[in-house]
Amino acid sequence: MDRYNDDDIVLLLTATVTPQFSYMAHKAEERLRQYIVAIDWYLHHTPYKIVIGENSGCYDLLDNFDKQFADRMELVCYQETNSTRNYGYNEMTILQKCHEQSRFLRGASLIAKITGRNIVKNINLILSQIRSPRGNFFAAETGLKIQYINARCFFFTSGMWDKVIALKGGVGAISYKEIREGKIPPPGIYVDVETAYGSLIRKELRKDRKAFRLLHYPIDISGVSGYYGTTIDMGLGTKIVQYMKSMIKSILFEIKIRRKMFFD
């Protein structure tokens, strides 16, 4: 079976150097440094083109990198003005802007969306799992019920763009406070992007059991949480356990798919 070439794959890194929301961790100078470290890692450890979607007007972001990488990097930058929805809605806006403006993405078959300050240390291993074309599909780390996904890093084919962008209007349209108080969101309304993607995947699975691929490997992230400001890094012991859990979960997931146990 044919496989995606390196040129078919694009890493889409979302970035906010100067956050609008006060609860987002770290000052702009520190966030910028973290983005530079992460982007530099991808330039040196992967062969893929990189699109950086930045929504706080850091138009000179690419000036921090060696010109030898100029043909592998593309910046889509603008100044976000939304402050009524959560950061997930703003991230969806980044994806929309990149879809509309990026040259690299127009030629991509498979997109890896990554939170820009995070280094996915096993990105090449994960991509080796999903390089074989399967039509239009998602691949992500999630639970067996797919209530939400790990949105720091997930993968989708170019044919899924319209469905991804269509989620934007409902993201953050209900608050965590309302959910805690027992309010049930109507269809198409989501508290965050993680839940929105989970809903989309369940919907696609009802139509096509090949529409989603549960990752066989855990996403091995090194970096900083934008919300809490805490360090994200798996120690060796945790990594071994997580790899074993992921393998078992992927087997159970395949059993559910083969038995057509789709998700309500």
C-alpha distance (Angstrom), angle and dihedral (degrees) to the residues before:
residue distance angle dihedral
M1 . . .
D2 3.78 . .
R3 3.77 117.5 .
Y4 3.76 132.9 -152.7
N5 3.78 112.6 -95.0
D6 3.79 120.4 -135.8
D7 3.81 88.9 -101.8
D8 3.82 90.2 58.7
I9 3.81 92.4 60.7
V10 3.81 126.2 76.6
L11 3.78 127.9 -174.2
L12 3.81 109.7 -140.8
L13 3.80 109.9 -160.2
T14 3.80 117.8 -168.3
A15 3.80 116.7 -148.7
T16 3.80 141.2 -178.6
V17 3.79 110.3 179.5
T18 3.82 94.2 177.7
P19 3.82 108.5 31.5
Q20 3.80 122.5 -148.3
F21 3.77 94.9 -150.7
S22 3.79 118.8 76.8
Y23 3.80 93.1 -144.9
M24 3.82 92.3 62.8
A25 3.78 108.6 102.5
H26 3.82 130.4 -112.2
K27 3.78 134.8 14.9
A28 3.78 122.5 -82.2
E29 3.81 94.4 -101.3
E30 3.80 92.4 54.9
R31 3.79 93.4 43.4
L32 3.81 90.3 51.1
R33 3.79 90.4 52.3
Q34 3.81 90.6 50.7
Y35 3.80 92.0 50.6
I36 3.81 91.4 49.8
V37 3.81 91.8 50.9
A38 3.81 92.6 49.2
I39 3.81 96.3 44.8
D40 3.80 90.8 47.0
W41 3.81 89.3 52.9
Y42 3.82 91.7 54.1
L43 3.80 91.0 47.9
H44 3.79 91.6 54.3
H45 3.81 100.5 36.0
T46 3.81 104.0 39.3
P47 3.81 134.5 46.3
Y48 3.82 96.1 -143.1
K49 3.77 132.8 112.2
I50 3.79 114.0 -106.4
V51 3.80 129.1 -144.0
I52 3.81 115.6 -167.4
G53 3.79 114.8 -159.4
E54 3.83 108.0 -162.0
N55 3.80 120.9 -179.5
S56 3.81 106.2 -174.9
G57 3.79 100.7 68.2
C58 3.82 100.1 -97.0
Y59 3.80 91.6 151.8
D60 3.80 95.1 164.2
L61 3.82 95.3 54.9
L62 3.81 93.9 117.1
D63 3.82 91.3 55.2
N64 3.82 86.8 79.9
F65 3.82 92.9 69.4
D66 3.77 135.6 76.3
K67 3.80 112.8 -94.2
Q68 3.81 89.6 -127.3
F69 3.82 86.6 78.5
A70 3.81 95.5 49.6
D71 3.80 94.0 107.1
R72 3.81 91.4 54.7
M73 3.81 98.7 49.2
E74 3.78 132.3 71.2
L75 3.81 126.8 177.2
V76 3.80 123.6 -151.9
C77 3.80 104.0 -172.5
Y78 3.81 134.5 173.1
Q79 3.80 140.5 145.2
E80 3.80 113.6 -97.3
T81 3.81 115.5 -142.2
N82 3.81 101.5 179.4
S83 3.79 114.8 111.6
T84 3.81 100.3 153.0
R85 3.81 98.8 74.4
N86 3.80 127.3 51.5
Y87 3.81 128.6 -93.3
G88 3.82 89.4 -91.9
Y89 3.80 90.4 65.4
N90 3.79 89.1 49.7
E91 3.79 90.4 51.3
M92 3.80 89.9 52.5
T93 3.80 87.5 53.3
I94 3.81 88.9 53.9
L95 3.81 89.9 53.8
Q96 3.79 90.7 49.0
K97 3.81 93.1 49.9
C98 3.81 91.5 47.7
H99 3.79 91.7 48.8
E100 3.81 90.1 52.0
Q101 3.81 98.9 42.6
S102 3.81 111.5 25.5
R103 3.80 119.6 104.0
F104 3.80 92.0 -166.4
L105 3.78 93.4 54.7
R106 3.80 92.2 52.1
G107 3.79 87.9 64.4
A108 3.81 97.4 40.2
S109 3.80 125.6 108.3
L110 3.81 97.3 -176.6
I111 3.79 125.9 31.7
A112 3.80 125.5 -161.1
K113 3.79 108.4 -159.7
I114 3.81 110.4 -157.0
T115 3.79 132.3 175.6
G116 3.80 99.4 -111.8
R117 3.81 100.2 -128.8
N118 3.81 92.0 51.9
I119 3.79 125.0 89.2
V120 3.80 111.6 -149.4
K121 3.78 96.7 -154.2
N122 3.82 94.4 -168.1
I123 3.82 96.6 43.1
N124 3.81 92.7 124.3
L125 3.81 91.6 50.4
I126 3.80 91.9 49.9
L127 3.79 92.2 47.9
S128 3.80 89.8 51.2
Q129 3.82 86.8 63.7
I130 3.82 95.6 54.7
R131 3.80 103.6 34.0
S132 3.81 93.6 106.6
P133 3.82 110.9 89.6
R134 3.81 113.4 -113.4
G135 3.79 100.9 172.0
N136 3.79 115.8 -102.1
F137 3.79 111.3 -13.4
F138 3.78 148.9 141.7
A139 3.78 126.9 -130.3
A140 3.79 121.1 -164.5
E141 3.78 148.3 140.0
T142 3.81 111.2 -97.8
G143 3.79 145.7 128.6
L144 3.79 124.4 -81.5
K145 3.82 91.5 -99.1
I146 3.82 91.9 50.6
Q147 3.79 93.3 -140.0
Y148 3.81 89.4 151.5
I149 3.79 138.1 -13.0
N150 3.78 137.3 -132.3
A151 3.81 96.3 -95.6
R152 3.81 94.4 -172.6
C153 3.80 86.6 85.5
F154 3.79 131.0 6.8
F155 3.79 137.9 143.0
F156 3.78 136.2 -133.0
T157 3.79 139.3 167.5
S158 3.79 121.6 -110.9
G159 3.80 91.7 -108.5
M160 3.82 89.2 67.8
W161 3.81 95.5 61.5
D162 3.81 96.6 100.4
K163 3.80 91.9 50.4
V164 3.79 91.4 48.5
I165 3.80 93.5 50.2
A166 3.81 91.6 45.2
L167 3.82 89.1 65.8
K168 3.80 92.2 63.8
G169 3.81 99.0 86.4
G170 3.79 93.3 57.5
V171 3.81 99.7 44.4
G172 3.80 112.8 107.4
A173 3.81 92.2 1.1
I174 3.80 88.0 124.7
S175 3.80 123.4 41.9
Y176 3.79 131.6 -129.3
K177 3.81 87.5 -118.5
E178 3.81 91.2 58.2
I179 3.79 90.7 48.6
R180 3.81 91.5 50.5
E181 3.80 88.7 51.1
G182 3.80 89.5 57.4
K183 3.80 101.6 -101.3
I184 3.80 111.6 152.1
P185 3.81 113.2 -142.5
P186 3.81 115.4 -128.4
P187 3.82 118.9 -122.6
G188 3.79 112.4 -65.8
I189 3.82 94.5 22.7
Y190 3.81 117.9 108.7
V191 3.77 135.4 -179.4
D192 3.82 91.9 -144.2
V193 3.80 144.1 -5.5
E194 3.80 92.8 -97.7
T195 3.81 90.6 62.1
A196 3.80 92.9 41.6
Y197 3.79 93.0 56.1
G198 3.80 91.2 46.1
S199 3.80 90.0 54.4
L200 3.81 92.1 48.6
I201 3.80 92.7 49.6
R202 3.81 92.8 50.7
K203 3.80 89.6 49.7
E204 3.81 92.3 50.5
L205 3.81 92.3 47.0
R206 3.79 90.7 58.0
K207 3.81 88.0 60.0
D208 3.81 99.6 37.3
R209 3.79 126.1 12.5
K210 3.82 89.4 -154.4
A211 3.80 92.6 58.3
F212 3.80 93.6 95.6
R213 3.80 135.8 43.3
L214 3.78 119.3 -162.7
L215 3.79 106.8 -144.8
H216 3.80 114.3 -110.4
Y217 3.80 90.8 -150.9
P218 3.81 129.7 54.1
I219 3.78 116.0 -113.3
D220 3.80 102.5 -104.1
I221 3.80 102.6 -151.0
S222 3.76 130.0 -175.3
G223 3.76 115.6 -173.6
V224 3.79 144.8 65.8
S225 3.78 132.0 -57.5
G226 3.80 110.4 -115.7
Y227 3.80 91.3 -151.4
Y228 3.80 102.4 43.2
G229 3.80 101.3 20.2
T230 3.80 90.1 -133.2
T231 3.80 124.6 139.2
I232 3.81 116.8 -99.8
D233 3.78 113.0 -152.6
M234 3.80 133.4 129.0
G235 3.78 118.7 -135.0
L236 3.80 118.7 -139.2
G237 3.80 94.8 -98.1
T238 3.81 92.9 48.6
K239 3.79 90.1 45.7
I240 3.82 92.7 55.1
V241 3.80 91.8 48.7
Q242 3.81 92.6 47.0
Y243 3.81 92.3 49.9
M244 3.81 90.4 52.1
K245 3.82 92.1 47.4
S246 3.80 91.6 48.9
M247 3.80 92.7 52.1
I248 3.82 92.3 49.3
K249 3.81 91.9 45.5
S250 3.81 92.3 50.6
I251 3.82 90.3 53.0
L252 3.81 91.9 50.2
F253 3.79 90.0 47.0
E254 3.82 92.1 53.5
I255 3.81 89.4 51.0
K256 3.81 90.3 53.6
I257 3.79 91.3 48.3
R258 3.80 94.1 49.2
R259 3.80 90.3 49.6
K260 3.81 89.0 49.7
M261 3.79 90.7 -120.9
F262 3.77 93.2 160.1
F263 3.75 123.6 -178.3
D264 3.79 126.4 -95.7
